[in-house]
Amino acid sequence: MISLDQFNPGFALILAGLVCALSPWVGLRRLMLLAGPMASALLILSAGFGEHGATDALRFHLILFRLDELSFLFGLGFALAALLAGVFALHIADRLESASGLLHAGGAMAAVFAGDLVTFFLAVEVMALVGAGIVLAPRTAESARATGRYLTMQLLAGGLLAAGVALTAGAERSLDFNSLRPDSWGGGLILLALGIKCAFPGVHFWLKDSYPRASATGAVFLAPFTTKLAVYGLARAFAGADVLIWVGAIMVIFPIIYATVENDLRRVLSYSLINQLGFMVLGIGIGGPLGVGGAVALAFCHIFYKGLLFMGVGAVLHRTGTAKVTELGGLWRTMPVTALFTIIGAASIAAVPLFAGFGPKSLLTDAATGQGLWWVWFVLLVGAAGVLEHAGLKIPFFSFFAADSGKRPKEAPLNMLLAMAGSAAICIFVGVNPSWLYSLLPAPVNHDTFSVSHVLVQLQLLSFAALAFVALRRFGVHPHARDGILLDVDWFVRRPGRVLARWAMRTLSSGETALGELGRAMSTFVGPEGPIARSRLWRGGASNASAAWIAAILAVAVVAGLSTFY
Amino acid sequence: MSKKTKKPQVEEDDEETGRKLFGWLERPGATFYVILALAAVAAGTLFFDAFRARSAGGLDSLWGFYALIGAGGLTAAVLAGIGLQALLGRPLNYYEADDDQS
């Protein structure tokens, strides 16, 4: 019989999500939003470090629950994030969104505690697939199309992960999920799969496309899990991989430029998320206790301060129906508490001393200088100035303090305020006591975060950046927000990619070979007249057809992978 | 005589909290004093920068280096953003025609 301490804490969230999915009672679903995360947190805190829940299934030796320093910190962060997101979503009656949110969080947590590559893969796929339910939940045409694109990318990552797991297992004769070589075929594919989920440059567009399409509460469920799980995977398997330094550096810089002129604040936050992931990827690439420790500590803090910012902007969206710079301003008059919490989130992401981001970012800059990586250090500094512009100043300023929009919405509902208060309290606690966080890191870190030098240089950088912001606005150089879109890499998918996909579908369906037969069968199923396209739930057109195609490829990859292993 | 509408109590409470927390922003010269405070902090960091421990020979050993990076980095990001908007900015319905066909 399996005792409770053998139980992967993610399963508690998945169970709560399933109850939510099946329950017709709103009250029970709301109870699950609180009970699931609390149960998972208790399971984490009550288990000892080590491997639990080992089992033999499908001829694999699976370790369903491994608790060590790295998984503990991510798992604890996920449990708290799920609880805060649950509180934030308590007013929601939508079964699809509540259930998907809990299942998404559960899948992420189950993956963090997976001790082998097969369990990791399965949990990651659960998380990715149910995440589509969150994006879809608003049930608008836009969200349905974004769901298709989200699924396409997640399933592509799933296929790569499956193939990578199979090749690694075949080559190493082991399913252990630990350090992997990025220059091996298996390791390379796993790195690529994690890269898609971590929004590496070029494959980042799914994030800025799907998160702003989710509801105000859905985005709060989406923000902490997928990308931080990818960071966890990178930290576990690819610490010290040089390629991550370059990838991280690009991720730090390019989203800043997009975020500066973006009008939709939730898209600003999505670009900002990619920028912050860049700091983490860069730290993992630097490696060593300071680099990996800084990345892991930043991931933990980021779960809360980015969650807080999504909550603040989500509360504004909930009350005003918009999150656009051009339609907001002056909301401090009637949403002052939301404004205050958003400022705390903004101070944390901008790494103001005594707020959550400061300690981890100090670790990262010291990691870079400690290894003589001066160009990396320079990128981190420029990145810090950019973060202040788009997340530290733009979000609170244009929502709450810029020219009065005349809107006088009510303050956010009590449950939303409580969730924001909890997130803000964690941001301040970790900001004031970074040593508490350092003591939980995988490798011990002895760091004098509040040295005069650290505090002084950070204050100097931030205060002069803020003065530059004031001057640019004063002299009319700061760009006026415009309602529109900015082309990104998704143009290739949404324009030439669409034409290519249609051509491929037509060609495949017209052949007289076995492939043609398969193509026709698939087209019947996923084509414009097929059951998927006609179903009310999945109405998303060609992008959903692509998603179904990739699902088929994923299934083939899994079967091929398993047969390779044996 | 027009009928007077009474605001709900909750909204009045929200506005009262707003006045308590941020009402000072509406006083004359408030923006000026906020900028003045910011400038004072910036000047203070610049003054104490002269006494900071420095790494030998590194770029950061220059006095005011971080001020330059802060102001320069933010300005560069904003200017790059303006260029990006001019180059890649499109109307909101740019993809809609394609999406409707699918």
Interface residues (C-beta under 8 A of the other chain):
Chain A: A141 R145 I256 I257 Y258 A259 T260 V261 W332 R333 T334 M335 P336 V337 A339 L340 T369 W374 F378 L381 V382 G383 A384 A385 G386 L388 E389 H390 F401 R408 K410 E411 V452 S453 L456 V457 Q458 L459 Q460 L461 L462 S463 F464 A465 A466 L467 A468 F469 V470 L472 V477 H478 P479 R482 D483 G484 I485 L486 L487 D488 R494 R495 R498 P528 G541 A542 S543
Chain B: V10 E11 D14 E15 T17 G18 R19 K20 L21 F22 L25 I35 L38 A39 V41 A42 T45 L46 F48 D49 R52 A53 S55 G58 L59 D60 G64 Y66 A67 L68 I69 G70 A71 G72 G73 L74 T75 A76 A77 V78 L79 A80 G81 I82 L84 Q85 L88 G89 R90 P91 L92 Y94 Y95 D98 D99 S102
